[in-house]
Amino acid sequence: MTLVAAVSASAREPLPLDAVAITTQHFGNDAPWYAGRIPLFESADAKINAVYYYRWALFRAHQRDLGAEGFISTEFLDDVGWQREPYASLNDATGFHIAEGRWLRDRRYAGDYIDFMYRGGNDRHFTDYMADSVYGRFLVDGDRAAALRHLGAMRHIYRLWDEKFDFSKGLYFVEPLLDATEYTVSSIDASGGKDGFRGGDSFRPSVNAYMFANARALAKLATLAGDAAMAKEFDNRATAIRTRVLADLWSDKLTHFVDRYKVDNEFVKYWAPIRARELVGYLPWTFDLPPDEARFATAWGHLLSPTALAGKAGMRTVESSYQYYMRQYRYLGADPECQWNGPIWPFQTTQVLLAMGNLLDHYERRGPVTRGDYMRLLRQYAALHYQGGKLDLEEDYHPETGKPIVGLDRSHHYFHSGYVDLVLTGLVGIRPRADDVLEVNPLLPAARDPQALAWFRAQDVPYHGRRVAVTWDADGRHYGRGKGLSIEVDGQIVARRATLGRLTVPLARGDAPIEPRAIDRAVQLVRGEFPKGSASSNADVENVHDAIDGRLWFFPELPNGWSSAPGVGEQWYAIDFGKPTRVSRAELAFFADGTGYAAPRAYRVQALTASGWRDLGGTAEAAVANGVTQARWPAVTTQKVRVVFEQGAKATRLVEFKLFD
């Protein structure tokens, strides 16, 4: 039942969360980046809270500054051989990146990434649902112009996927590897059980759900743009895909959505269905493709069954009865490599939790799934982020132990999934809409359920140009402002109900904020090209490049930046722009680990003049570790700038050196 509850002006308001205190607690010296950008969240579950803030640190770490081209999100912090050079971008996780970034009050990060992808950055290396993500961002920020900016390119990219469309079947097919899911049932069985890294082209629930969602999004965007012909074209495409998925990819035998083979060889036959259930079979619900019918809802029983897809530590990617379940085929040296024949993957765990959120929010026929199941699985997912007492999300995990399988350097702090979006749309229950309504429906079970939460608060959530907060206090004792669920808009309570459930309020749109666009002049995208770095010690090309590569993080597991040689005294790092360049401020990020590295005792910024290096003066903050230090001076035009450090017994690691006009 939907309640619209008006609140009198005399209603007492919840105490606001302290952004500075909370961000300092979670991010230390780097708190200023987060304090004005992220929505705040707290709840009765300390682990969910800790992972929520860790995921913002993960988002921050994966923002790569390309200078004039703005910011993009990366998937790996370490470079990998299959990324798009020189940007280190990949398109398979863009749906998660945009879904997380749409909740930032600073809109540049998601916006720049969308611009990059639709100005040539999306090379379709993998399948994706980017058009749907762009529309999903519009549902949060309400910015029509931003949503429509690349409509022509979005349509063009969609049509390029016709190369993977079987017109006789009306369905898309893909090799599992190019679906970002190597070693699935279709690819393993197509090899006769011998391999499965390549091959196994199949009509998959994933790619068809993605293309359904993209077509539906393009139809809605075209309607916003007033292009009735395009809207009809893509609405018809979405309808046709849905019809074929329901008719041909649903298995009555397995009561699950499954692959059918495109490949035809000695092991498998064209159009034959695969022989086991996979987690990918829930992706149609991620995009609301299945109708609200009991026969489809039966599939959800497999997710909860320990003999099928429910591992002790998380969701198996294939049921345990499959012949090649958890067989390890691929290694990097002695280390196991990535496979999708049973391990838990945060990638699909996120997608399935989104699907379950849709099921619980607006489907009547839900099979055996309850809100308690949603919270249990969300907590299970949160637990995967911990390696002992340390937060470090990796690529994939053993479904019985929850321990990382891959364990390679590239796997640390892996951004191939979502979490913030699950908390805000699921646990908190903000259901983004295109109209001028704010809808909230927390997916929490009743108090008697062991998975219940006694209280939570989400604050400073950007929505349609306004600032929203949602508070739940089961008995009113935690916040002392009355029991139940309440919504605030721009600091004022606008609706309340005493129990959990759906709450909707009209919401007049505000203007989408315009963020200043400072351009980092020091970024070196292509090694050997200007700007160029040089240093007083440890002048290895990669070591020097790391301080001007546009990437900034402080995770000790993955060293990042230029590291000086140890020794008391002066060290320096210089940047040659290759031409006279106007600069007036710097951002310096220093790393410290308590052992080998510390922030310098002192520093000064210098410019090269006709008479040599001279100090730029101005104002300079004291150097801080694991955060950003600012320095400003009267603008100068110069070809070379350097920072000179006075270091003590510990070496200096300059994570990133940015220079701005």
LUMLUMGU-666728 format. One record per residue: x, y, z of N, C-alpha, C in turn; residue in three letters. Coordinates in steps of 0.2 Angstrom, whole numbers, plus 5000, padded with zeros to 4 digits. Layout:
XYZXYZXYZALA...
This chain:
500449945000500050005000500450065000MET500350114996500650174996500350225001THR500750255005500550315009500850375007LEU500450425007500650495007500550535013VAL500950545017500850575024501150645024ALA500650695025500850765026501150765033ALA501650815034501850825041501850895043VAL501650915049501550985051502151015052SER502151085052502751115053503051105060ALA502651085064502951075071503251015072SER503250965067503550905068504350905069ALA504550875074505250875076505650835071ARG506250865069506650845063507250795066GLU507450745063508050705065508650745065PRO509050735070509750765070510150745064LEU510350795060510750785054511450745056PRO511650705052512350675052512850725051LEU513450715054513950765054514450745048ASP514450775043514850755037515550755038ALA515850805041516550815043516750755047VAL516350745053516550695058516550625054ALA516050605051515950545048516450535042ILE516550575038517050565033517750565035THR517950605041518550605044518650535047THR518150505050518250435053518350385048GLN518050385042518150335037518750355032HIS518950415031519350425026519950465028PHE520050485034520650515037520750585034GLY521350595031521550655028521250665021ASN520950615019520650625012519950645013ASP519650655019518950675020518750725016ALA519050785015518850835011518550815004PRO518850765001518550744994517850724995TRP517650685001517050655002516550695005TYR516750745009516250775014515750815010ALA515850845004515350875000515050844995GLY515250774994515050744988514650684989ARG514750644994514450584995513850584999ILE513250544998512750545003512950505009PRO512750525015512950495021512450445023LEU512750385026512350335028512550305034PHE512050285039512250245045511650195046GLU511750145049511250095051511450055057SER511050015059511149975065511649915064ALA511849905057512349855055512949885054ASP513449875058514149915057514449895051ALA514449825049514749805043514449835037LYS513849835036513549865030513749945030ILE513849975035514050045036514750045033ASN515250005036515950015034516049995027ALA515649945024515749935017515449985013VAL514950015015514650075011515150125010TYR515550145015516050195015516650175011TYR516850105012517350075008517250085001TYR516650074999516450074992516450144989ARG516450194993516550264991517250274990TRP517650244994518450244993518650214987ALA518250154985518450114979518250154973LEU517650194974517450234968517950294967PHE518150324972518650374972519350354969ARG519550294971520150264968520150254961ALA519550234958519550214951519350274947HIS519350334949519250394945519850414942GLN519950404935520550424932520450494929ARG520850544930520850614928521250614921ASP520850624916521150624909521350694907LEU521350744912521450814910520850844906GLY520950864900520450904896519850854895ALA519950794895519450744893519050724899GLU519150754905518750744911518950674914GLY518450644918518650584922518250524919PHE518550474920518250404919518350364925ILE517950304925518050254930518350194927SER518850174931519250114928518950044932THR519149994929518949924933519449904937GLU520149904934520749884938521149944940PHE521449934946521949984948522649974945LEU522749904944523349884940523149884933ASP523649904929523449894922523449824920ASP522949804915522949744912522949744905VAL523149684902523249684894522649694890GLY522049684893521449694888521149754889TRP521349804893521049874894521149914887GLN520749964887520850004881521350064882ARG521850064878522450104879522350174876GLU522650224878523050234884522550254891PRO521950244890521550264895521450214901TYR521550154900521450104905520650094907ALA520250104901519550094902519350024899SER518750004902518449944899517649954900LEU517249924896516549944896516149894899ASN516349844902515949794904515549814911ASP515949854915515649874922515349944922ALA515249974916515050034916514350044919THR513949994918513249994922513350014929GLY513849974932513949984940514250054941PHE514750074937515050134938514550194938HIS514150194933513650254932513150244937ILE512950184939512450174944512650204951ALA513250194953513550214959513650294958GLU513950314953514150384952513550434952GLY512950404950512350444950512150474956ARG512350444962512150464969512650514971TRP513150534968513650584970513350654969LEU513450704974513250764973513650804967ARG514250784966514650804961514550764955ASP514250794950513950754944514450744939ARG515050774940515550774934515850704933ARG515850664938516150594937515750544933TYR515150544934514650504930514550534923ALA514550604923514450634917515050634912GLY515650644915516250644911516250574908ASP516150524912516250454910515750434904TYR515150454905514650444899514850484893ILE515150544894515350584888515950544885ASP516450524889516950484886516750424882PHE516350384885516050324882515750334875MET515350384875514950394869515250444864TYR515850464866516250504861516850454858ARG516750394859517250344856517550294860GLY517350304867517750264872517450194872GLY516750184870516450114870516650074864ASN517150034865517349994859517049924859ASP516449924863516049854863516549794864ARG517049804868517449744869517049694873HIS516649714877516149674881515449694880PHE514949654882514249674882514149724887THR513649764887513549814892512849844891ASP512549874896511949904896511949984898TYR512450014894512550084895511950134894MET511550114889511050164887510550164893ALA510450104896509950094902510250134908ASP510950124908511250164914511150234913SER511250264907511150334906510450354908VAL509950314906509250334908509150324916TYR509450274919509450274926509750334929GLY510250364927510550424930510050474929ARG509750484923509250534922508650524928PHE508450464929507950454934508150484941LEU508850484943509050514949509150594948VAL509450614943509650684943509150724939ASP508750694935508250734932508450784926GLY509050774924509350824919509250794912ASP508750824909508550804903509050814897ARG509350874898509850884893510450844893ALA510750824899511250774900511050704897ALA510450684898510250624896510250614889ALA510050674885509950664878510550684874LEU511050704877511650734874511950684869ARG511950624870512250574865511750524862HIS511150544862510650504859510850474852LEU511050514848511250484841511850434842GLY512350444846512850394847512550334850ALA512150344855511850284858511450244853MET511050274849510750234844511250194839ARG511750234837512250204833512550144836HIS512750144842513050094845512650034846ILE511950044848511449994848511449954841TYR511449994836511349954829511949914827ARG512549934830513149904829513149824831LEU512749814836512649754839512249704835TRP511949734829511649684824512149634822ASP512749644823513249584821513149524825GLU512949534831512849484836512049464836LYS511649474831510949464831510749414826PHE510449354828510249304824509549324822ASP509449344816508749374813508249314813PHE508549254812508049204811507749184818SER508049194823507849184830507649244834LYS507849304832507649364835507949374842GLY508549344842508949354849509649364847LEU509949394852510749414852511149354855TYR511649344852512149294854512849324856PHE513249284860513849314862514349254864VAL514949264863515449214867515449234874GLU515449184879515449204886515949254888PRO516549244885517149284887516949354885LEU516649374880516449434878515849464882LEU515549424886515049434890515349444897ASP516049454897516449454904516349394908ALA516149344906516049284910516349214907THR516949214907517349154904517249094908GLU517249034905517148974908516448964911TYR515948974907515248964909515048894906THR514448874907514248804905514348804897VAL514048854894514048844887514748844884SER515248884886515948874884516348814886SER516248794892516548734894516248674890ILE515648664890515348604886515448614879ASP515548674876515648674869516348654867ALA516848644872517448614872517548544874SER516948514875516948444877517248444884GLY517248494888517448494895518148504896GLY518548514890519248524890519548594892LYS519048644891519348714892518648754893ASP518648814890518048854890518248934891GLY518848944890519049014890518749054884PHE518849024878518549054872517949004870ARG517649024865517148984862516448984865GLY516048944863515348934866514848984865GLY514849014859514449064857513649044858ASP513349084862512649064864512149124864SER511549104864511049154865510949154873PHE511149214876511149214883510649254886ARG510449244892509949284896510249354897PRO510949354898511249424899511249474894SER511549454888511549494882510849514880VAL510349474880509749484878509349534883ASN509449524889509249564894509549634894ALA510149644892510449704891510249744885TYR510149704880509849744874509149754874MET508749714878508049734880508049804884PHE508449804889508549864893508749924889ALA509249914885509549974881508949994876ASN508649954873508049974868507550004872ALA507349984878506850014882507050084884ARG507650094886507950164888507950204882ALA508150184876508150224870507450244868LEU507050204869506350224867506050284872ALA506250274878506050324883506450394882LYS507050384880507450444879507250484872LEU507050444868506850464861506150504863ALA505750474867505150514869505250574872THR505750584877505950644880506150694874LEU506550664869506750714864506250734859ALA505650704859505150714855505150684848GLY505550624848505650584842505250524842ASP504650534840504150484840504350424836ALA504650434830504850374826505350334829ALA505850364832506350324836506050294842MET505650324845505350294851504950234849ALA504550234844504250174842504650124839LYS505250134836505650084833505950044839GLU506250084844506550044850506050014855PHE505450044855504950014859504749944856ASP504749944849504549884846505149834847ASN505749854847506349814848506349774854ARG506149824860506149794866505549744867ALA505049754864504449704865504649644861THR504949644855505149584852505649544855ALA506149574858506649534862506349504868ILE505949544872505549514878505149454875ARG504849454870504449394868504849334866THR505449344863505849294861506149264868ARG506449304872506749284878506249234882VAL505649264883505149224887504949154883LEU504949154877504749094873505349044872ALA505949074872506449024870507049024875ASP507149064879507649054884507449034891LEU506749024892506449004898506448924897TRP506748884902506748814902506248784907SER505648754904505148724908505548674912ASP505948634909506348584913506748604919LYS507048654918507548684923507148734927LEU506548764925506248814928506748874929THR507048894924507548944924507648974917HIS507949034917508149064910508849034909PHE508949014903509548974901509848994894VAL510448984893510748994886510448934881ASP510448954875510448904870511048914865ARG511248864862511948864858511848904852TYR512248944850512348974843512848924840LYS513348904843513848854840513548794839VAL513848754834513648684832514248654831ASP514448604835515048564834514948494837ASN515448454837515448384839515148374847GLU515148424851514948424858514348454859PHE514148504856513448544857513148554850VAL512548564850512148574844511748644844LYS511748674839511448744838510748734840TYR510548784845509848794847509748754853TRP510148704855510048664861510148704867ALA509748694872509848724878510448694882PRO510748744886511248714891510948664896ILE511348634900511148574904511148594911ARG511248654913511348674920511048744922ALA510848754927510648824929511248864931ARG511248924929511748974930511449034934GLU511849074937511649134941511349184936LEU511649184930511449234924510749224923VAL510449174924509749164923509249214927GLY509549254932509149304935509149374932TYR509649384927509749444925509049474921LEU508649434918508049464916507649504921PRO507649484927507349524932507649594934TRP508349594933508749654934508449714930THR508149694924507849744920507049744919PHE506749704924506049694923505749664917ASP506149624914505949594908505349534909LEU505449494914504849444915504249474917PRO503649444915503049464917502949444925PRO502449464928502249444935501849384935ASP502149324934501849264933502149214938GLU501749174941502049124945502549074942ALA502449054936502849004933503549034932ARG503649094931504349124931504649134938PHE504249154943504449164950504749104953ALA504549044950504848984953505548974953THR505849014948506549014947506949034953ALA506649074957506949104963507149054969TRP506749004968506948944973507648914973GLY507848914966508548894965509048934969HIS508949004969509449044972509549034980LEU508949004983508948994990509148924992LEU509248884987509348814988510048794989SER510348764994511048744995511248694990PRO510748654987510948604982510948634975THR510848694975510848734968511348794968ALA511048854969511448914968511648944974LEU511448924980511548954987512248924990ALA512748954989513348924993513348955000GLY513748925004513748945011514049025012LYS514449045007514649115008514449165003ALA514049134998513749184993513449144987GLY513249174982512949154976513349114971MET513249054970513649014965513449044958ARG513949044954513749064947513549004943THR513548944945513248884942513048834947VAL512548794947512348754952512848694953GLU512848674959513448624961513348564958SER512848544955512748474952513048474945SER513248534943513548534936514248494936TYR514348454930514848414930515548444931GLN515648504929516248534929516248594934TYR515848594939515748644944516448644948TYR516648704948517248724952517948694950MET517948664944518548634941518948694939ARG519548694941520048744939520348734933GLN520248774928520548764921521148804920TYR521148864922521548924920522048944926ARG522648954924523148984930523549034927TYR523849084931524349124929524949104933LEU525349064930525949034934525548984938GLY525648984945525348934950524648964952ALA524549024951523949054954523249044950ASP522749024953522149014949521849084946PRO521649074939521349134936520649134936GLU520349184933519549194934519149134930CYS518649114933518149074930517449084933GLN516949064929516249074931515849004931TRP516248954933515948884934515848874941ASN515548914945515448904952515648964957GLY516148994956516449044960515849104961PRO515949134967515549194968515849254965ILE515449294961515749354958515349414960TRP515649464963515249524965514849554959PRO515149544953514849564947514049544947PHE513949474946513349454946512949454952GLN513249454958512949464965512549524965THR512949584962512549644962511949644957THR512049614952511449614947510849574950GLN511049514953510449474956510149514962VAL510549544966510249584971509749644968LEU510049674963509549724960508949684957LEU509049624954508449594952507949574958ALA508249554963507849534969507449594972MET507849654972507549714974506949734969GLY506949724963506349734959505849684960ASN506049624961505549574963505149594969LEU505449614974505149624981504749694980LEU505049744976504649804976504049804972ASP504049774966503449784962503149724959HIS503349664961503049604958502649574964TYR502049544962501649514967501849444968GLU502049404962502249334963503049334963ARG503249314969503949324971504249254973ARG503849194971504149134973504249134981GLY504849104983504949094990505349154993PRO505449204989505949264991505549304996VAL505949325001505649375006506149435007THR505949485011506349535012506949515017ARG506849465021507349435025507849405021GLY507649375015508149345011508649405008ASP508349455006508649515003509249535008TYR509049555014509449575019510049525021MET509849465021510349405022510849405017ARG510649415011511149405005511549475004LEU511249525006511549595006512149585011LEU511949565017512449555022513049505020ARG512849455017513349405014513749435009GLN513549475005513949515000514349555004TYR514149595009514549645012515149605016ALA515049545018515549505021516149485017ALA515949485010516549465005517049525004LEU516849585006517349635006517849635011HIS517849595016518249585021518749535020TYR519449545021519949495021520249505028GLN520049455032520149465039519849525042GLY520249575045519949635047520049695042GLY520249675036520449725031519949725026LYS519749785023519249795018519649795011LEU519549745007519849735000519449684996ASP519049714992518649674987519049644981LEU518949584980519349554975518849524969GLU519149494964518849474958518249414960GLU518449364963517949304964518149264970ASP517649224972517749194979517549124979TYR517749084983517549014984516849014987HIS516348984984515648994987515548954994PRO515948914996515848885002516248915008GLU516848945006517248975011517249055011THR517049085006517149155005517849185004GLY518349145003518949165002519149184995LYS519549234993519649244987520049194983PRO519849184977520149124973520749154969ILE520649214965521149234961521849254964VAL521749304969522349324973522849354969GLY522749384963523249414959523349484961LEU523849524960523949594962523349634959ASP523249614953522749654949522049654952ARG521949604957521249594959521049634965SER521549664969521449704974521049764973HIS520549774977520049834976519749844969HIS519449784967519249774960518549814959TYR518449854954517849894953517449864948PHE517149804949516749764944516049744946HIS515849794951515149774954514949844957SER514349834960514049894964513849874971GLY513749924975513549914982513149974984TYR513450034984513050094986512350094983VAL512350084976511650084973511150034976ASP511449974978511049924982510749954989LEU511249984992511050014999510450064998VAL510550114993510150174992509450154989LEU509450104984508850084981508550024984THR508849984988508649924991508449934998GLY509049935002508949945009508550005011LEU508850065009508450125010507850135006VAL507850105000507250104996507050154992GLY507550204990507350254985507250224978ILE506650234976506550204969506450264964ARG507050274960507050334956506550324950PRO506250384949505650394944505750454940ARG505450444934505550504929505050564930ALA504550544934504050604936504250644942ASP503850694944504050734949503750704956ASP503950644957503750604963504350574966VAL504450574973504950544977504650484980LEU504850424978504550354981505050324985GLU504850304991505350264995504950204998VAL505350144997505050085000505650035002ASN505850045008506450005011506249935011PRO506749895008506649825008506949785014LEU506649815020506849785026506249735029LEU506449685032505949635035505649665041PRO505049645044504749665050505249645056ALA505149685061505549675067505649605070ALA505249565069505249495072505749455068ARG505949475061506349435057507149455060ASP507549395060508249405062508649455058PRO508449465052508749505047508549585047GLN508049595052507849665053508349715055ALA508249775053508649835055508249875060LEU508549895065508149935070508150015068ALA508650035064508650105062509150115056TRP509050165053509550185048509350255046PHE509850295043509750365040510250365034ARG509950395029510250415023510150485022ALA510750525021510650595021511050625015GLN510850685013511150725008511150685001ASP510650645000510550614994510350654988VAL510650664983510450704977509850674974PRO509350714972508750684969508350734965TYR508350734959507950784955508150854957HIS508850864958509050934960508850954967GLY508650914971508550924978508950884983ARG508950894989509350854994508850824998ARG508950754998508450715001508750675007VAL508350655012508550615018508050565019ALA508150505021507650455023507950425030VAL507450425034507650395041507150345043THR507350285046506950235049507150225056TRP506750225061506850215068506250175070ASP506350105071505850065073505450085079ALA505750105084505450115090505550195093ASP505850235089505950305090506550315095GLY506850265098507350275103508050295100ARG508150275094508850285092508950365091HIS508550395087508550465085508150505090TYR507750475093507350515098506850565095GLY506650555089506250605085505550565083ARG505350515086504750485084504950425080GLY504450375081504650305077504350305070LYS504650265066504350255059504850275054GLY504550285048504950305042504750375040LEU505350415039505150485037505650505031SER505350555027505750585022505850655023ILE506450685022506550755022506750775015GLU506550835013506850865007507150935009VAL507750945007508051005008508051025016ASP508150975020508150985027507450985031GLY506950985027506250985030505850915030GLN505550895035505250835035504550845031ILE504450805025503850815021503350755021VAL503650695024503150635025503450595030ALA502950555033503050505038502550455039ARG502750395040502350345042502650305048ARG502150275052502450235058502750165057ALA502550135051502750075049503250075043THR503550015042503950005036503349995030LEU503550025024503150015018503350075013GLY502950075008503050125003502750195005ARG503150245003502950315005503150354999LEU502650394996502750434990502550514992THR502950554989502850624990502950664983VAL502550714982502650754976503350794977PRO503750804972504350834973504450884967LEU504450944968504650994963505350994961ALA505550994955506250984953506651044954ARG507251034956507751094957508151094951GLY508551144950509051144945509651094946ASP509851064941510451024942511051064943ALA511451054948512051094949512551094944PRO512851144942513451144938514051154941ILE514551104940515151104944515751134940GLU516151164944516751194941517151144937PRO517451164932517851114928518651134928ARG518951124933519651134933520051074929ALA520551094925520851044921521551034923ILE521750974925522450954927522850964921ASP523351004921523851014915524350964915ARG524450924921525050884921524950814919ALA524350794917524250724916524650704910VAL524950644910525250614905524950544903GLN524550544898524150484896524650444892LEU525050464887525450424883526150434886VAL526450374888527150384890527650404885ARG528050454887528550484882528250544879GLY527650564879527350624877527350674882GLU527250734880527150794885526450784888PHE526350804894526850824899527350764901PRO527950784903528450734905528650744912LYS528750694916529050694922529750684923GLY530050704928530750684929530850694937SER531350664940531450654947532150654949ALA532250674955532950674958533250604959SER532850554960533050484961532550434959SER532650374958532150324956531850344950ASN532250354945531950384938531750334933ALA531550274936531250224931530650254928ASP530550234922530050274918529350264921VAL529150204923528550184926528450214933GLU528950224937528950254943528850324942ASN529150354938529050434936528350444933VAL528150404929527450414926526950404931HIS526950364936526450354940526250414944ASP526650464945526450524948526050574944ALA525950564937525650604933525150564928ILE524950504931524550464927523750474928ASP523550524932522850544933522550494938GLY522950454941522650404946522850414953ARG522350414957522550434964522150384969LEU522550344973522350304978522850294984TRP522650274989523150264995523150194998PHE522850144994522850074996523550044996PHE523750025002524449995002524649934998PRO524049894997524149834993524449844986GLU524249904983524449924976524849994976LEU525449984977525850054977525650094970PRO525650154972525450204966525850274967ASN526150294962526550354962527250344962GLY527650404961528350404961528650404968TRP529050354969529350344976530150364976SER530250404980530950434980531450384983SER532050394983532550354986532550374994ALA532650324998532650345005533350385007PRO533250425012533850465014533650535016GLY533950565021533750625024534050685019VAL533650735017533850785013533350805008GLY533550835002533050864997532950804992GLU532350804989532150764983531750814979GLN531650804973531250844969530850804963TRP530350824961529950794955529750854951TYR529950844945529750904940529350884934ALA528950934931528550914926528750964920ILE528850944914528950984908528350974904ASP527951034903527351034899527551034891PHE528151044889528351044882528151114879GLY527851154882527651224880527451274886LYS527551334885527351384890526651364892PRO526551364899525851344901525751384908THR525151414908524951454914524651404919ARG524951414925524751384931524751424937VAL524251404942524151454948524051414954SER523951344954523951304960524151234958ARG524251194964524451124963524051084969ALA523951024967523750974972524250914972GLU524450904978524950854979524750804984LEU524750734982524550684986525150644988ALA525250634995525750604997525550535001PHE525850485001525750425004526150415010PHE525850385015526250355021525950295023ALA526350245026526150185028526450165035ASP526750215038527050205045527650175045GLY527950145040528550115040529050145035THR528950135028529450155024529350225021GLY528650255021528550315018528150365023TYR528350425022527950475026527950535021ALA527450585023527450645020528050685021ALA528250725017528850765018528850815024PRO529350835027529350885032529150955030ARG529350965024529251035020529251025013ALA529051065009529051065002528951134999TYR529151154993529051214990528951204983ARG528551234979528451234972528851284969VAL529151264963529551314959529451304952GLN529551364949529451364941530151384938ALA530251364932530951374929530851444925LEU531351484927531351544923531951554920THR532051614916532751624912533351624917ALA533251634923533751644928533851574932SER533451524931533451464935532751454938GLY532751404943532151384947532051444952TRP531451464953531251504958530651484962ARG530651494968530051484972529451524970ASP528851494970528251524968527851564973LEU528051544979527751584985527051564986GLY526651614987525951604988525751574995GLY525251534995525051495001525051425000THR525351395005525451315004525251285010ALA524851235010524651195016525151155018GLU525251135025525651085027525551025024ALA526050985022525950925018525650875023ALA525150835020524750785024524850725020VAL524850665024524850605021524150575020ALA524150535014523550495012522950545012ASN523050605009522550655007522850705002GLY522550755001522750804996522950864999VAL523550894997523850955000523851004994THR523551064996523451114991524051174992GLN524251194986524651254986524451304980ALA524451364982524251414977524751474977ARG524751504971525251564970524951604964TRP525151664964524951714958525151674952PRO524651674947524751644941525451654937ALA525751604935526351614931526251574924VAL526651594919526751554913527451524912THR527451464912528151424912528051364909THR528651334907528651274903528751214908GLN529151234914529251174919529151204926LYS528851154930528651164937528951104941VAL529151114947529451064951529251074958ARG529151014962529051024969529650994972VAL529951034977530551014980530350994988VAL530550934990530350904996530950905001PHE530850915007531350905013531050845016GLU531450785015531150725018531650705024GLN531350665028531650645034531950575033GLY531850525038532150465038531750415033ALA531150435032530750395027530750425020LYS530650385015530550405009529950445007ALA529850475002529250515000528950474994THR528350464994527950434989527450484986ARG527550514981527150564978526650524973LEU526050514976525550474973525250514966VAL525150584967524950614961525150694962GLU525350724956525550794956525150824951PHE524650864953524150894948524350974948LYS524251004942524351074941523751104937LEU523551164940522951194937523151264935PHE522751294931522751364929522451404935ASP
